[in-house]
């Protein structure tokens, strides 16, 4: 059965680096909120534990969690980490997004 959300190798590596720096395991919480210039926006937080109804996505010992409400908008997405000249950040590659803003943080369905 395919996983509704996946974690890229780059994102897993970044989460491992954060955990090493913090000295404890950390998970990335990815959520979708109403707002942003395109209608919805992604929110990223580091958390110590998942909520009971979260989807937990793992790769190479790193983990991300998604709440059930956000999961409907993230189905089929990949959580990635990019390190470019403009900056380093987590991103969501969302096949459900019809359009997104220039910053890549907000999108519409």
C-alpha positions as a Markdown table, in Angstrom:
| # | Residue | x | y | z |
|---|---|---|---|---|
| 1 | Unk | 0.0 | 0.0 | 0.0 |
| 2 | Unk | 1.5 | 3.4 | -1.0 |
| 3 | Unk | 2.3 | 5.9 | 1.7 |
| 4 | Unk | 0.1 | 9.0 | 1.3 |
| 5 | Unk | 3.1 | 11.3 | 2.2 |
| 6 | Unk | 6.8 | 10.5 | 1.8 |
| 7 | Unk | 10.0 | 12.0 | 3.3 |
| 8 | Unk | 12.9 | 12.6 | 0.9 |
| 9 | Unk | 16.4 | 11.5 | 1.7 |
| 10 | Unk | 17.5 | 15.2 | 1.9 |
| 11 | Unk | 14.7 | 15.9 | 4.5 |
| 12 | Unk | 15.7 | 12.8 | 6.5 |
| 13 | Unk | 19.3 | 13.9 | 6.5 |
| 14 | Unk | 18.4 | 17.4 | 7.7 |
| 15 | Unk | 16.2 | 15.9 | 10.5 |
| 16 | Unk | 19.1 | 13.7 | 11.6 |
| 17 | Unk | 21.4 | 16.8 | 11.7 |
| 18 | Unk | 18.8 | 18.8 | 13.8 |
| 19 | Unk | 18.5 | 15.9 | 16.2 |
| 20 | Unk | 22.2 | 15.6 | 16.6 |
| 21 | Unk | 22.5 | 19.4 | 17.3 |
| 22 | Unk | 19.6 | 19.2 | 19.8 |
| 23 | Unk | 20.8 | 16.1 | 21.5 |
| 24 | Unk | 17.5 | 14.3 | 21.2 |
| 25 | Unk | 15.2 | 12.8 | 18.6 |
| 26 | Unk | 13.0 | 15.4 | 16.8 |
| 27 | Unk | 10.2 | 15.0 | 14.3 |
| 28 | Unk | 9.0 | 17.5 | 11.7 |
| 29 | Unk | 5.3 | 18.4 | 12.0 |
| 30 | Unk | 3.9 | 19.4 | 8.7 |
| 31 | Unk | 0.5 | 21.1 | 8.6 |
| 32 | Unk | -1.7 | 23.0 | 6.2 |
| 33 | Unk | -3.4 | 26.2 | 7.4 |
| 34 | Unk | -5.9 | 28.5 | 5.7 |
| 35 | Unk | -4.2 | 31.7 | 4.6 |
| 36 | Unk | -1.2 | 32.8 | 2.6 |
| 37 | Unk | -1.4 | 34.5 | -0.8 |
| 38 | Unk | -2.7 | 31.4 | -2.6 |
| 39 | Unk | -5.3 | 30.2 | -0.1 |
| 40 | Unk | -3.5 | 27.6 | 2.0 |
| 41 | Unk | 0.0 | 27.7 | 3.5 |
| 42 | Unk | 2.4 | 25.0 | 4.9 |
| 43 | Unk | 3.5 | 25.2 | 8.5 |
| 44 | Unk | 6.6 | 23.4 | 9.8 |
| 45 | Unk | 7.4 | 22.7 | 13.4 |
| 46 | Unk | 9.8 | 20.5 | 15.3 |
| 47 | Unk | 8.2 | 18.3 | 17.9 |
| 48 | Unk | 9.2 | 15.6 | 20.3 |
| 49 | Unk | 6.2 | 13.3 | 19.9 |
| 50 | Unk | 3.3 | 12.6 | 17.5 |
| 51 | Unk | -0.3 | 13.0 | 18.4 |
| 52 | Unk | -2.4 | 9.8 | 18.6 |
| 53 | Unk | -4.2 | 10.4 | 15.3 |
| 54 | Unk | -1.1 | 11.7 | 13.3 |
| 55 | Unk | 0.2 | 9.9 | 10.2 |
| 56 | Unk | 3.9 | 9.2 | 11.0 |
| 57 | Unk | 6.2 | 9.0 | 8.0 |
| 58 | Unk | 9.7 | 7.6 | 8.4 |
| 59 | Unk | 12.8 | 7.3 | 6.4 |
| 60 | Unk | 16.2 | 6.1 | 7.6 |
| 61 | Unk | 15.2 | 6.6 | 11.2 |
| 62 | Unk | 14.0 | 10.2 | 10.7 |
| 63 | Unk | 10.3 | 11.0 | 11.0 |
| 64 | Unk | 7.7 | 13.6 | 10.0 |
| 65 | Unk | 4.1 | 13.7 | 11.3 |
| 66 | Unk | 1.0 | 15.0 | 9.6 |
| 67 | Unk | -2.4 | 15.6 | 11.3 |
| 68 | Unk | -5.5 | 14.0 | 9.7 |
| 69 | Unk | -7.0 | 17.3 | 8.6 |
| 70 | Unk | -3.9 | 18.3 | 6.7 |
| 71 | Unk | -3.4 | 14.8 | 5.3 |
| 72 | Unk | -6.4 | 15.3 | 2.9 |
| 73 | Unk | -4.5 | 18.3 | 1.3 |
| 74 | Unk | -1.1 | 16.6 | 1.3 |
| 75 | Unk | -2.0 | 13.1 | 0.0 |
| 76 | Unk | 0.7 | 12.0 | -2.5 |
| 77 | Unk | 3.1 | 14.7 | -1.4 |
| 78 | Unk | 6.8 | 14.5 | -0.7 |
| 79 | Unk | 8.4 | 16.5 | 2.2 |
| 80 | Unk | 11.8 | 17.7 | 1.0 |
| 81 | Unk | 14.7 | 19.8 | 2.2 |
| 82 | Unk | 16.5 | 22.1 | -0.1 |
| 83 | Unk | 19.7 | 24.1 | 0.4 |
| 84 | Unk | 20.0 | 26.7 | -2.3 |
| 85 | Unk | 21.7 | 30.1 | -2.6 |
| 86 | Unk | 18.4 | 31.8 | -1.6 |
| 87 | Unk | 18.3 | 29.8 | 1.6 |
| 88 | Unk | 17.7 | 26.4 | 3.2 |
| 89 | Unk | 14.2 | 25.2 | 4.0 |
| 90 | Unk | 11.8 | 22.3 | 4.2 |
| 91 | Unk | 9.4 | 22.2 | 1.2 |
| 92 | Unk | 6.4 | 20.2 | 0.2 |
| 93 | Unk | 6.2 | 18.8 | -3.3 |
| 94 | Unk | 2.4 | 18.6 | -3.5 |
| 95 | Unk | 0.8 | 17.1 | -6.7 |
| 96 | Unk | -2.6 | 18.4 | -5.5 |
| 97 | Unk | -1.6 | 22.0 | -5.7 |
| 98 | Unk | -3.0 | 23.7 | -8.8 |
| 99 | Unk | -0.9 | 26.8 | -8.2 |
| 100 | Unk | 1.5 | 28.2 | -5.7 |
| 101 | Unk | 3.0 | 31.6 | -4.8 |
| 102 | Unk | 6.5 | 32.6 | -5.7 |
| 103 | Unk | 7.8 | 31.8 | -2.3 |
| 104 | Unk | 6.5 | 28.2 | -2.5 |
| 105 | Unk | 5.0 | 28.4 | 1.0 |
| 106 | Unk | 1.3 | 28.9 | 0.0 |
| 107 | Unk | -0.8 | 27.1 | -2.6 |
| 108 | Unk | -4.3 | 26.6 | -3.9 |
| 109 | Unk | -6.2 | 23.4 | -4.6 |
